[in-house]
């Protein structure tokens, strides 16, 4: 018989360990766990400890040398399991059963499970993971744990199903959109992707502090890794061959991100949103990376671009099937002003359009401000229009010559009598990507708040590539 709980024990929150059983790349487990954690953390009578088994690569050989890192992981995980009053196991279904990593952790420990309740949240396939749960009930019975009869199962879920209150909703929508764009680009170009999260001790990014169990460096770093893992898990990978590596760093975001990007071909960052304030913050991470990166930068705004409708998707369950990719026929729009920077932008735009199998629209804007007597300036305006056409023709002919007299994509030339930023933003309305040079004529241009690249990054409805 068990003695009745004392008043202090009865008032203590239930210590609940949430065990994320999947460890494979592209897993949906953290998104499902985040959904449960969001509900559990709304309760005052529950203290939740999230145990993601991907952070505890336990050795399958228990004869490891004492004191080695695996031994320390075994001890740490055991202490956290022992401290729990009960468990909720989040499991997918692999081949009619549960993951090997989950079996390993159950077998590694014994007393830690004794006489404690175990609930299940399952997902995957037509059964919603229920066959995996039935197998786990028998295994936990051998460990003298008591499984809860009722459970939660998700049949054929996707990461989008958990975006409202799971990890995708906790992190920045812009950063999730940026990662999704980067993964799609990695699939197109057959390149690996590094997903990076930089946190500091003064509260950035907020999602890290929201999920941290403590304000110490260790707790914050663990939370940062969880936030990043959750974001990666929520992104649909269109091609299983795309390798996504996770990197977490502490420090000032811009220099740390640029350090991680050393040797990369492209940096992709999220832009926070359409509000007025973010456009005026010259020190934002997005603008800092755009101004200081020595390589091309793509800025993606969360929730504004339609290209997500055409992105490839993987099977919603952890066992990803073949990608289903639809074609986005919108063009790549590029600004050309005759400068060396815009020529590099045009070159990059042709390459980007080639991998997307779409067309390039090269736009050159010229502007004549005639406030009072338009007739006097008619001939001058005509000369400017002719010069604009020659400038655009020269730039395009240079790129054609580099390709041996022909381009791999269709290219449409367009001269516009308007300001450069207005012309490009209008062109971006029906584009899948807008490409601009980092500066036009004059090195001081990119430092101005009203510069063309800054205006495009702040206002374009599609991703913007700023090319060095």
N, C-alpha and C positions, 0 to 999 in steps of 0.2 A: 504494500500500500504506500501511496505517496502522501506526505504530509501536506495539509492545506497551505496555500501560498500566504505569506505574510502580507500585511497591508502595503508595505513598500514594494514588494515584488509584484503585487497585483496592479499597482499604479505604474510600474515600469513599462515603457513601450516594448512591444514584441520585437525581438531582434530577428529579422528575416533576411536570409541570404538568398539572393537571386543568382542562380547559376546559369550562365550562358553556355550551352553545350557545344555549339558549332565553332570550329576554328578555321575552316577553309576560307580561301580568298573569295571575295564577292558574296560572302554569307549575308543572309537576311537577319540572322539571330540578334545582333545588337539593336536593330530597328524594332523588332518584336519586344525585346527586353525593355527598350526605352518606353514603349507604349505602356507596359505593365508598371515600370518605375514611375512614370508620370502620375498614374493613379495612386500607387502606394504612397508616394511622397506627399500627397494631399491629405493623408491621415496622420493625426497626432499620436495615434496609438501604435505606430509601426516605425521602427528604425531599420532602414534598408541598407544592406551591404551588397553591392553588385560584384559578383565574381565572374569575370570574363575569362574563360579557360584559355583564350588566346594569349593572355598575359601570364599564364602559368604553364609553360611547356614542360610538363612533368616527364621525367625519364620513364621509359617503359621497363628499364632494367633497374630494379630496386637495389642493386649492389653498387650503386654509385659511391664514389669516394666521399667520406664525410667532409663537410666544409666546402664542397664545390658548389657553384651557383645552383645546379638543380636541387641539391640538398637544402639549400636555403629557401628555394621556392616551395619545396615540399613542406618545410616547417611553417612558412608564412601562411600558405593556404590552409594547412591543418589547424593553425591557431584561429583563423577566421571562421572555418567550419565549426570548430568546437564552441566558438562564442555565439553561434546562432541558436535560436530557440526552434527554428523550423526553416524549411527550404521551399523555394519555388524553382523548378527546373524548366528552362526554356530549351526545347529540343526540336530539331527538324526530324524528318524521316529519311534515312538513307537505306536504300535496298530493303525496305520493309522493317527497318530497325533503327536504332539510335546511333550517334557518332561514336567512333572509337575513343576519342578524347574523353568523352563522358564516362565510358566504361572504365577507362584508366583511372580517372579521379575517384570513382566509386570504389574500385578495388584497392587503391592506394591507402585508403583510410578505413577505419572500422568503428572505434568507439565514438568518433565524431558524429556518426549517424544515429547512434543508439537512441531508441525511444523518442524520436523526433518526427513530427509530421512533414510530409513531402507532397507538395502540390505540383501540377504540371500546366505549362502553357506550350502547346505544340503547333506546328505549322508544316505546310509542304504537301504538294500532291493532292490527289482526290480524297485521301483519307484524312487530311489535315494533321498528319503526324500521329494519329491515334494508335496505329500499330506499334510505333516506337514507344508510346506511353505504356501499352500493355506489356511489352517486354521489360520496361523499367520497373513496373510494379513488382514483378517476381524477383528482380535483382535487389531492389531495396528491401524486400521482405527478408532476404538472406542477411542483410545488414541490420536487422531488427528495427528498421524504420517503418513508420506507418504512413502509407500513401492515402491521400485524400481522394474519395470516390469521384467527386465532381472536378472538372477541369475546363480549360479553355482551349479551343482548337481553331486554327485559321486554315481554311481550305483554299489552295491556290492563291496565296496572298502575293502582293508586290510591295516594294518599298513605299510607293505612293500611298498605299492604304494606311500607312502609319505617319504620314507627313504632318497631319494636323496636330497630333499631340505626342508623337514619338521623337526620336533624335533629329529627324529632318526639320521638325519644328523648333527644336531647341537651339540649333546652330543658326548661323547666318544664312538666309535663303540665297544671298548673293554668292557666298563661298560654296554652297552646294551646287549652284548653277555653274560656277566657274569650274568646279571639279568635273561636273558632268560634261561640260564642253571640252575640257582637256582630255577626258577619257575617250570621247568620240573622236577627237583629233588624233589621239594615239592610235586608235583603231584604223583610221584612214591612212596614216603614215607608217604604220607598223613600228611605233616607237613606245618605249616604256614611259610611265607617268609616275612622278613623285608627288604625293599629296603631303603638303607641309602645313603645320600649324605652329605659330610662334605665340607664346604667352609671356606676360610680364607680371610683376608683383603689384601693379597698381590697378588691376581690374580689367585687363584686356586679354582675350575677348571675354565678354560677360558670360558666355555659355560655360566656360571653364570654371568660373567661380560659382555658378549656379549648381554645378554637379560635384564640386569638390567636397569631400567629407571633412576636410580641415584646411585652415589657411596656411599651413606650413608648406614648404617647397615640395616635399614628397607628395602630399595630398594634391597639390595643384598640378604637379606633373602627371600624376595618375589620372586626374580629371581631364587634362589636356589630351592624353592618349585615348581616353574613352570618347571624348567629343570627336576627335579625328576619326577613330575607328567607326563610330556611329555614322558620321558623314559619308565615309567611304562605303559603308555597308548599304546606305540608302541610295547610292548612285547605281543606276543600271549599267552594267558593263556590256557594250554591244558585241564584244569579241572576247571570248575566254582567253585568247592568246595575249591580251594586253596586260602587262605586268604593272600593278599599282603598288608602289612602295610608300610606306608611311614614315614621315619624319616629324618629330616634335622638338622644338628648341625654345629656350628661354632667352629673352632679351628684347632689344628694340626691333620691331617687326621688319622695317625696310632693310636694314643691313643684314639681318639674319636670313631673310628670304632671298636676298640677292646672293648671299654666301652659299645657300643651299642650291641656288640656280647655277652656280659656276659649272661651266661645261655643258649646260643645257642648250637646246635650240630655241626655246620659247618659254616665256613666263605667262601664266594665266592667273589673273586676280579677279576677285569679285568687286563690283561697285555697289555701294550700299542701297541705293534706291533713288526715286525720283524727287525726293524732297529738296527744298531750296537750301537748307543749311549745309548739306554735304558738299554742294557745289562750291561753297565759299571756304571750305577748310583746306588750305593749301598743304597742311601737314598730314593729311589722311594717308593711310597705307597705300590705297590705290594710286593717288597722285604721286606719292613718294616713289613708288616703284616705276611708274610711267616716266618720271623725270630723271631717274638715276640708273635705270637698268641699261647695261651695255648691249642688250640683245632685244629682239622683238617682244613686245608685251601685248597680250590680248586682255581686254577688260570686258567682263560679262556682268550684266546686271540681272539680279534674280527676279524672275517672274515677268519679264517684259518681252523677251525674245520668243518668237514662234518656232524657232528651229527645234525646240524640244519635241515638237510634234513629229519630227522626222527622224529623231535619233533612234538608233538601233536599241533593242531591248533584249535582255536575257530572260530566261525562264524565271518566274518569280520565286520559285523554291530555290534552296541552296544548290541543288543539282541543276546547274544552268544548262539549258538546251541550246540549239542553234539560234543565232541572232536573227531578228527580223528587221530589216532595214528598208525604209522607204526613201524615195529620192526627193531631195529638196531642190527645186528648179530655180529658186530665187538666185539672182546674180550676186557676185562679189563686186562691190562698188569701191573704187579707189580714187583718191584725189591726186591730181597731177598739176603742178605749178611750174615745172621746168627746172626745179632745183635738184641737186644730187640726191637729197633725201627723198623727194617724191619719186625719183627714178627707182630708188631701192624699193619704195612702197609698191610701185607698179610691177616690178620684178617679182616681189613676194606675192602680190595679188594674183598674178598669172599662175604661180605654183599652187596657191591655195585653191584657185578655181579648178585647176587640173585634177587635184585629188578629190574634189567634190563633183567633178564631171558637170560643171555648169559654166556660165559665161562670165566675162568681166565687163563691167561698165566703167570706163575711164572718164572722169569728169574734170574739166578745167573751168574754173570760174573766173570771170573778169568783171570788174565793176567800175562804172563811171557815174559819179554822183553829180547830177545836173539839177541844182535847186531852182534856178530862175529862168534861164533862157536856153531851152533845149535845142533850138534851131542852130545856134552858134556852134554847138558841139557835135552836130550830126556827122560831119566828115571824120572828126576825131574818134567818135565812137565806132564808126565803120572800120577805121584803121586798127583800133584796139581789138575788135572782133576777129579781124584777119590775123593779127599777131597771136591772138589766143589760139586760133586754129593751128597756126604753124607750130606753136609751142607744144601743143598736144600731139600733133603729127610727128614731130621730131622725137618726142619721148617714146611714142609707140613704135616708131621705126627702129629706134635703138634696141628695144627689147626684141623686135622681130629679127633683127640682124643677129642678136645673141643666140637665137633659136635656129639659126641657119636659114632664115628666109620665111619661116612659117611658125605659127603659134599652136600649142596643143589645145587651145580653147578658142571659142568665138570671142572677139573683142569688139565692143561697141564704143565709139568715141562720142563725147558729148561736151559741147561748150555752152556755158550758162552765163548770162548777164546778171550776175548777182554776187553777193558776198560769198566767200569760200565756205564758211561754216554753214550758212543757210542752204547753199546749194547741196552740200554733202549730206546734211541732215535730211533734206527733202529726198535725196536719192536713197538714203538708208531706210526710208519708210517701207520699201518693198525689197530690201536686200537681206541676205542671210549673214553678211559680214561687211563691215566698212573698214577700209584700210587707208591710213594716213601716214605721212612722214612725221618724224618727231619734231622737225622744224622746217620752216620755209626759208625764204631769202632773209638772212639776218639771224645770227646766233642767239639774239636776245628774245626772239619771238616766242620760244617755248616757255619762257619764264613769265609771260604775261597771262593774267587771269583770263583775258579774252582771246587767247591764241586759238588757232583752228583746232589743233589736236585736243586742247583742253575742252573746248566747247563740244567737240564730237564725243569725247569720253563722258562728259557730264549729261549730254542730252540725247544721244543716239538711241533708237529703240532696238537696235541689234548689237551684237558684240562688235567691239572696235579693236583693230590691230594697229598699234603704234610702232612704226618700224624705224630702227636706227640705221 
